Amino acid sequence: MIKAFIKHVRRFPWVTNVTLYGCLFAGGDFVHQWFSQRDKMDWSHTRNVAVVAFSFHGNFNFFWMRFLERKFPGYSAGMVMKKLFLDQTTAAPLATSAFYTGVSFLEGKEDVMEDWRDKFLNTYKTGLMFWPFMQFLNFALVPPYVRTTFSGCCAFIWATFLCFSRQSGDGTAGAALEWMFPSKGDGAEQADKMKRKVLASKEASSSIEQASGQRMWWPPCR
């Protein structure tokens, strides 16, 4: 299976890498929606994410990886660090910008830069806690002909975060963690609110019953 895949990648490197990258990236949006709003999936948003992933991210990543390997060939520490530095200072902000503006454009928003202005900086900072480690492994261990596929596997996780940040987050890791692992305090607070509502309802019902009882025993007018 693995040998057949590697043979296919070597024979059709561009098609295989870009297709896998685009599918994995779009899958990130599906996962986000499945866990946050599975009863009302927005397939148009998944379609827009897939269009951006196939048309830009997959192709850009493929040719970017080829450029870096030709410019800084090999697996030596110096070459790996040069590729990593250039990747995080050039490709990372460009890819993030393309996501926010591209999806907004496909949705027909009047101001396609709104999400970018509000969330780009936080998103880029969060990316620095994830992508340098993933790309270090990519440049140091993964053969060049499957680096885009490896990036796509990482992008599956990253796209889930991006789609959450665009729809209901602010680009910070903290907001994503709160979404993934809601604190017990929040649940206790909601339970307390429900208790107060139930008690208020019971008190209102009791007041009505007392008022009805008083009317029943009120002496008739003569």
VENUR-V458430 format. One record per run of one state. SS is the DSSP state (H for helix, E for strand, C for the rest). FROM is the first residue (numbers start at 0). TO is the last residue. Records with the same first field share a line. If there is no record, write none. Layout:
SS = FROM-TO ; FROM-TO
//
This chain:
C = 0-0 ; 11-11 ; 40-41 ; 71-75 ; 107-112 ; 127-129 ; 141-142 ; 167-171 ; 180-182 ; 216-221
H = 1-10 ; 12-39 ; 42-70 ; 76-106 ; 113-126 ; 130-140 ; 143-166 ; 172-179 ; 183-215
//
